[in-house]
Amino acid sequence: MFVLELLLFCLILPIHGREALPGTGTEALGTPEASGGAQLTVYVRDESGVVFSSLALVTLQNLTSPTLATSRTVGGRAVFEDLGAGEYTAVVEAPGYLTASEHVSISVPDQQEQIFVTLKRDNDSRMVSAPAGPPILTPKLQKELSRAVEAVHGNNLDAAQKHLDAAYRLAPSNPEVNYMRGLLADRQGNVASAQASWEKAISLDAKHKLALLGLAAILARRADFAGAKGYLERVLQSDANSWHAHQLLSVVCVRQGGYQEAVTHAERSLELGKSLANSVRLTLAEALMAQDQRERAAATLQAFLKAGPPPAQGEIANGLLRKLKSGALALEHSSAGDSPPSAEAASLAELPLLKPDLPTWLPANVDDSAPAVEAGVSCPTQEVLDGTAKRVQEFMSSVDRITATEVLDHQVVNEWGLPTHEEKRSFEYVVSISKIRDGYLGVQEYRNGTQDLGVFPDGIATLGLPAAVLVFHPYYREDYQMNCEGLGRWKDGHAWQIHFAQKQGKSSRIRGYRAGLNAPSTPVALKGRAWVDKDTLQVVRIETDLQAPMPEIKYLAEHMDIEYGPVKFKKQNETMWLPMTADIYFRLRGRRIRRKNVFQKYLLFSVDERQSISAPKEVQTSDDSAALTPRPARP
């Protein structure tokens, strides 16, 4: 068993001492060429008779094979072709639903048969119903798709076409395949084909972010800004932290004359995308100039040039700076009345944000660049750190009084972020944070009333992620170099941005790595950035990365992104600041893992209720944590 632990929170893999295996999920089998066989269409409905919109796995069985073929539903149906005469059973499975089956008899070779299968909810299931993720890639499909991505990346479009044609023959209903076909068509200048492929991709996966962004880009080029905005808002509904979507929305808003909204989206894009979103500074400058905010516009353009943009965009920025210095811009705007300014700063044809991108698996490092902060606002660093420390101590008391539902989405991905294996699970979640001894805290978590690590998928246990905020606790704060970068924006408000990094000569007391449960721990140093609400001094978001790759333990990358927010308990008239989401990406021993945890359905227990619930069985502890006894668990 490999253990990545933060003493406060840890990552354990694999479970039960097994080597973690590569994903082996199945994909719809390639359809053989027609040879006069029968066709069977399986229609899947829910209890109300409505088409089952989520993905379901359909397994076709006969007397000679328990798994003759498998397929995932698209639009509530799955099609099997080239079937011989005989008796068949279609078995349908979907998360949170009871397995259902239907029998069918095929007697003639060219018969076209259809059956209807109804799925009923499993009331005893702990699985929370959630939209299914993208279909799993078979090794052959993954190979063809990865080669296609590499070819597009290297601008070898002929090779990309060859591999995508092969991938499409294997899985014509795979959304990733259709997205890449659209991307290639866009690079080849075939916009109509690109649009058709991306529309098919979102018909297969309504939340396919890159396909939605691609469609928005096409409409923006055609000056259909209202249509583009609709697609971008769909992206943000499922991923509020998409810097690409905020970036393109800023351009759309400028074209529509919504300059303040453009500023908001541009600043959010910079906050999320950091150096990757540098080109949005051109749009931000244009929106600021339209509002006659000349000093901010000039500072934005200078920051853009400092980041080393492509020469063509650098020429645009320098031209705008010359106009700002000469005062020509004010004359141009004053004669234009209320009409929007020229699109010189954010040419739709030139900005790379309108060129659909390849997928990536790992978010940007916190040190790529600092998100934008308000000019001329000094940070009361010590006051912010002291106030945050108090809020963190309140957080410790709060989490000891609640239970929640934790929804976990686990993916094994390739280097382009394409999932090769995915599992979703849900737990009743309880956590307790307590003092072990002076200078040390301990975190204990219970999922479904147990500390058994076997509840996690794929042999990987992710423990204690919300406790990352404890870097601000007085016990641990001095282990980090903390720097207040200034006052930035967070959603609709303002937040102090605090950058932190493990001090040289200070061994990590929060995180460590173990090659096994009883093996010695190797410290793992962290760096990160936190956003602290200006008014409440609550941590609203925290990002962390490895301070440096650790090849000696084959741990090469990690990124965490955790958000916190207020939860109001109406019955008790009490509000607590609690974790909302915790995303982690890491690469260990050759595997790339992306995992998202969502915390919801919080319940608050009174002191009497807590004391009336028996504690779970104690588990084996190391010497460092022997003093930590389990708190009462709330089932």
N, C-alpha and C positions, 0 to 999 in steps of 0.2 A: 504494500500500500504506500502510495506517495502522498505526502501531506504538505500542503502549503498553508501555514497557519500564521495568523497575525496575533496570536495569544489572545487578542480580543476577538478577532474574526479570522476565519481560515478557509482554505480550499483543500479538500481531501480527495485524492484520486490515485489509483482506482480503488473501489470498495472491495473488501474481502480479499485483498492481496492479489487481485487479478490484474494483469496488464490490460490497460484500456485498448480496445480493439477499434480499428477504423470503422466508420459507419457502413452498414451493410443493408441500408433500407432498400426497398424494392421500388421499381418504377413500372408504369404500364408496359407490358410486354410488347415488343415490336410486332405489328400485324403482318402475318405472312402474306405473300402475294396470293391473290385470289385463285382458287383452284376448284371453284364450283361448290364450296362448302356452305353450310347454313350460317345465317347471321342471327345473333341474339342481342336484343337491346334490353337492358335492365334499367327501369325507371325507379328512382328512389323518392319517396314522399315522407313528410313528417305526419304527426298524428292528425293534424287538421286537414290533410290532403294537399298541402302546398308543396311545391317542388323543394326538395332539400338543397338549400343554397350552399351549405358548407361542404367541404370535401369528405367523401366517404370512400372506404376501401371495399371493393367488390372482388371476392374470390370465387372463381368458377371451379366446381368440383364435378367429377364423375366417378364411376365405380372403380376405375383403374388408377385415378390420381386424386389425392386430397387437395392438390393445388395445380389445377390444369393451367390456369391463367389468372392474372390479377390486373385490375385497372382501377384508377381513381375516377370518381364521377366528375363530369364537367356539365354544368347546367342541370344537375340532378339526374344524369344518366351515364351509363357505361355501355360500350358496344364491344361484343366479341364476334369475330368473324372466322370463317373457314372451319366450322364445327362439323364433325361427322354425326351420323345418326346415333341416338342413345339417350340415356337419362342423365340430366344435369341438375346440380343444385347451385344456386347463387347465394353466397353468404355475404351479408353487408355489415360492416363495422364502422362506427364513428365515435369519437370521444364524447362521453357523457350520455350515450344511448345504448340500449340493449341490442345485442347482436340479433339480427333477423335473417331469415333465409326463405327461399322460395324454390320449388321444384318445377322443372319443365321437361317435356319430352319432345325430342326432335326425331322425326321419322323419315324425312326426305332431304336429299343433299342441298337443294336450293331453297329450303324453307327460310322465311323471315319471321322470327318469333319475337314476341315481347312479353315481359312480365313486369309486375309492379310490386315493389317491396316497401312496406311502411316501417319506419323507425320510431320507437317509443323511448321517451326519456327514461334513464336509469336513476330513480329517485335516491338510491343508496350510493350512487357514485360520488366520489370526492372530486371528480374532474369538473372544473368549472367550464361551462360552455364558452368557447372562444373560437374566433375564425381560425380555420386551419391554415397552417403555413404553406409555403410552396412545396410542390411534390418533391420527393426524394430523387436523387440522381443515381442511376445505376452506374457501375464503374465504367462501362463503355460509353454511356451518354456523358458522364462527367469528363471523360478523356477528350471526346470530340468537342464539347463545349469549352473546356479549358484551352484547348489548342486554338479554337476560334477566337477566344478572348485575347490570347497572346498575339495572334496574327493581327487583330484589329489594333492592339496596342502598338505593334510594330509597323502599322500602316501597310501590311501585306494583305490587301483586300482580296486578291484572288485566292490565297490560301484560306483566308477566313470564310470565303464563300463555300469552298470545298468542304470544310469541316462543319459549317452550319447546315449545309444540305444533308450531310450524313446525320447530324443531330436531329434534324427535322424528320428524317425518315424513321428514326428511332422513337421519337416522342413529339408528334405534331401538336399535342395539346399541353405541352410543358410551357408555362409562362416565361421561364428564363430563356428558353430557346427562341420564343417569339420576340422577346425583348431584344435579344442579340441580333435577330434577323432585321428588326427595325433599325437598330443602331448601325448595322452594316449598310442597309439601304440609304440611311441618312448620310453616311460618309460617302456613298457612291453618288449622291445627288438625286436619288429617287425618292422624293418626299412623299409621294402618294403611297408607295409601297411601305415606307417607314410608318406612315400613319396607320395603314391597314394592319401591320404587324403589331403595333403597340395597342391598337384598339382590341385586337384579339387577346393580347396579353392581359389587359385589364378585365376582359370578359371571363378569363380563367382565374384571375386573382385580382379582385376589385381594388385591393390596396397595394398593388405593385407600384412602389414609389418611383422607380426609374422610368417605367413606362408612362406614368402620369406626368412626370417632369418632361419627358420627350414630347408628349402630345401638347403640353403647355408651350413648349418652345416653338413647335410648328405653328400654333395659333398666334403666338406673339410675333413671329416673323411675318405673318399675314395681316398684322395689325388688328386681329380679333382679340383685343385685350380682355374683354369681358369673359370670353370663352376660356382664355388662358388662365385667368384668375380663378375660374371655377375648378379647373383641374388642380391648381396649386393649393386651393383651400382643402381639397380632398386629401392631398398629401399631408397637410398639417393636421387634419383631423386624426390621422393614424400615427403621425410622427411630428410632434410639435417642435422637435429639435432638428429638423432638416434644414441645414444652412443653405443647401441648394434652393429649396423652395422659397425661403425668405429672400434669397438673393434675386431670384427671378421675379418675385412679387414686387420687389423694390423698383425694378425696371418697368413692370406693368403699371404700377401706381404713378410713376413719373409720367408715363404716356397718357394716363387718364387725368393728370392734373392733381392727383392726391399727394402733394409733396410731403406733408407731415407723416402720412402713413408710409410713404416711401422711405423716409428717414428711419422710422421705427423698424421696418423690415430690414433695411440695410445694416443698422446697428446690431440687430439680433443675428443677422448672418455673420457679421464679423466676430461677434461674441462666440458663436458656435463653431464657425469654420476657421477662425484665426487666419493664419497665413494663406490657407487654401482659398479663402474668400477675398483676397486682396482686391480683385477686379471690381468688387461691388463698391469700392471707394469712389470710383468714377461716377457711379449712379448716385451715391450719397452726396458727392460734391455738387452734382447737377441739382439735386433736390434742395440743397442748402442755398445755392445761388439763386434758385427761383424764389426763395424766401428772403433774399438779400442778407443772408448770414455769411458775409464775405470772409471774416476771419476764420470761422470754422471750416468753410469750404477750402480756403487756402491751406490750412493745417491738414485737412483730409487729403488733398492732392499731394502735399509734400510727403505724408506718410505712405501714400501709394507709390510714389517714385522711389522712396527709400527701400521699399520691399523688392525692387528690381523687376518691374513688369516687362512684358514683351515690348520691343522697340516701337511698334505702331501705337500701342496704348500709351506708352511714355510720351510720344509726340502729342497726343491729344491732351494729356495732363499738362504738359509744358505750355501748350497753346492757351489753355484755360487759365493757367497761372499768369500768363502775360496779359490776358484780358482783365483779370482781377486787379493787377497792378496798375494798368493804364486807365481803369475806370470805364472802359468801353462796354463792359457788361451791363452796367447800370443804365447807360443810354439805350442799349439794345432792348432791355426789358421794359424801360419806360415807354418806348414807342410801340411795344407789342401789345399793350393793353392787358387784358386778362388771359390772352392765349398762352399756352404752354411754351417754354423756351425751346430752342432747337434741340434736336437729339444728338448734337455733336458729341457730348460727353459719353453717352452710353449707346453707341451705334449697335443696333440689333444684329447687324451682320458680323461685327468684329468681336463682340464680347464672347469669351469662351463659355460663359455660363449658359449660352443658348445652344451649345453643342453637347448633346446628351453624352454622359460620361460612362466609363466602365465602372462596374461595382468594385468596392474595396471592402476588406474585412475588418480593418482596424481603424478607429477614429484617430484624429490628429492628436499628437502629443501636447501636453499642457504648455510646453516650452516652445512650440512652433511660433507663437506670438501671443502677446497679451491682448485680450479683448479691449475694445475702446472704453475709455473712462472720460468723465466730465472734465473739461479744461478748467484750471484754476481752483479746483476744490481740494483742499488739504485733508488728509486722512488722520483722525485722532487714533493712531495705531494702538496705543496701550489701552485706551478706553474701549475700543472695539474688541480687543483680545480678552480683556477682563469681563466685559459684558457677555461675550460669547461663551466664556468658561462657565459663567453662572447658568446660562441657558442649557449648556451641555449637561450640567449636573441635574437640572430640572428634567432633561430628557431621560436620564437614567431612572429617575423616579417614575416618570410617565410610563415607560415601556414595561415596567414591572407590574402595571395595573391593567394591562390590556391584553386581549387576544385579537387575532386578525386572520383573514384568509390570505395565504400567500399563493399566488399563481406563478408557476415557473415555466418558462419557455426555453428549452435547451436545444442548441444547434451545434453540430459539427460542420464546419464550413471549409471550403478550399480557399486558395489565396485571393480569389476574387469575391469572396463572401457568399458564394453559392452554397446552399445547404446540401450536405450529403447524408445527413441524418438529423432527425428532429423528434423531440418528445415534449409533451406538455403534461404537467401534473399540478395538482392543487393540494395544499396542506392547511390544516388548522394550526396556526403559528403562535407560539408563546416564547418570550425571551426574558431573561433576567440578567441584569448587570450588577455586580457587587464587588466590594473591595476584598481582595485576597489577603493583602498585607500592605503596609505603607508603601506607596509608590506603584502599586500594581492593582489592576482591575481584571475581572474575569467575566466572560460572557457565556451563558448557557442558553441553548435554544432547544425547543421541543417542537417536533412536527408530528401532528396526529397523536400527541401524547407520548412520544418516544424520542429517544436520542439515537435510535438505530439509523445508521447511515445508509442502509439498504433502501430507504424510501426515495433516494435520489435516482435520477435516470442515468444510464450510460456509465455507471461506476464512478461518478464525479459528485462529490458533496461540496456545496458552496455554503459556508457557514459565516454568520455574523456580519454580512456586508453592511447593514445599516449602522454598525458600530464604528464605521470609518470616521464619523464626526468626533470621536473621542480623541483625535489628535489635538483638539483644543482643550482637553481636560488638563487641569494643573499638573497632574502626574506626568503627562507626556509632552506638554507644550514646549518645554525647554529642550527637548530632543531635536527640535526642528528650527531651522532658520525661517522666520516668518516676516513677510514684507507686505505691507498694504499698498496695492498698486493704484488705488484711487476709487472713486465712486462710479460704478458702472450701472447698467440697466439689467433688471431681471423681470421678465414678463411686463406687467404694467407699472412696476415700481422701480426703486433704486436699491442697489446693494453694494456694500464694500467688497472689493475683490482682494482676497488674501492669498498670496502665493507662499507655499511652504515647501521645504526640502530638508531631508535628513542632514543633520550637521556632520561634518567630517569628524572622525574620532568618536562619534556617538553610535554605538551599535543599536540596531533596531530592537526595541522592546515590544513593538506592536506586531510585527510580522516576522515569520520564520518559515523555513522549508524543512520538511522531514522526508526521508526516503521510506519511512515506515512509521507506524504509530509509536513504536518504542525507540526509534532512531534518534540520534542527536539532532538538534535544530540548527539550521543555517540562517542567520539573519538576512532579511530582504529589505533593502532601503527603499523608501517611497519619496515621491515628490508629488505636488498637486496644487490645486487652486480651489478655494472655497468662495462662495458668494454669501455674504452675511447681510440680512435685511437691515436697511438703514435705520428704521424706526424701532424694531423689536430686538435687533441683534441676534435673531435666530438664524442658524445656518439653513439656507434654502436649497443650496446645491453644493456638491463637492465632487471634484474630479481628481483621480490619482493615476499615476503611471509609475513603472519601475524607474528608479533613478538611473539605472544602467542595466543592459541585458546581463544575464547570468549564465553564460555558456557552460560553466562547470556543473550546473545542475540541469542544463538543457531547458532553462526557463528564459525565453528570448523576448517576450513582449507581454504587456498587460495594460489594460485601460479600464478604469471603473468610472461610472457616472451615476451618482445617487442624488435623488431629489427628495426634499422634505417639505411638509406643508401642514397647515392647521387642520385638525379634526375636531369638530364640535359634537359633544355628546349632549343631546337636547334634554334627556331625562334628568341627567345630573347637572345640567347647565354649566358644563365645564368644557374648556377647549385645551387641547394638547397639540404640541408640535411633534409630528411622527413621520416616519419614512413613507414615501409614496411609491417610488420605483427605485430599483437598483440594477443597473446594467453592468456586466463585466465581460471583457474580451481578453483572452489570454492564449499564449502559445507555449505549450509545455511538451517536451519529448516528441516533437514533430507534429502535434495535433493543434489545430486552431479551433477554439471553442468560443461561441457567443451565447451568452445566457442573459435573459431578462427576468427579473423578479418584480411582480406587482403586488403591493400590499393593499388590501381593501376589506370592507365589511368589519371595521373595527368595533369591538365591544369593550365597555369599561366595567370593571368589577369593583364593588365596594370592599372595604377592609374585611367585613364580616364574611362576604362571599369568598374572598381569597382564603381566609383561614379555614373555611369549611371544606376545602377541596384537598384531598390527599395528594402527597407528593409522589412523583414517579420513582421507580427504582433507581438507586444510585448507580453510576457507571464508574468504571475504572478510571483513575486520574493519575497524571504524572505527579512527581514531587512538587513541581512549581504550582500546581493547582489543587493540591490536596486539601487546602483549607476552604475551597469553594464547595459549598453544599447546595444541592438543587433546591430552587424555590418551588413553591406549589405550582403545579401546572394546571391551566384551565383547559379542559377538553373542548 
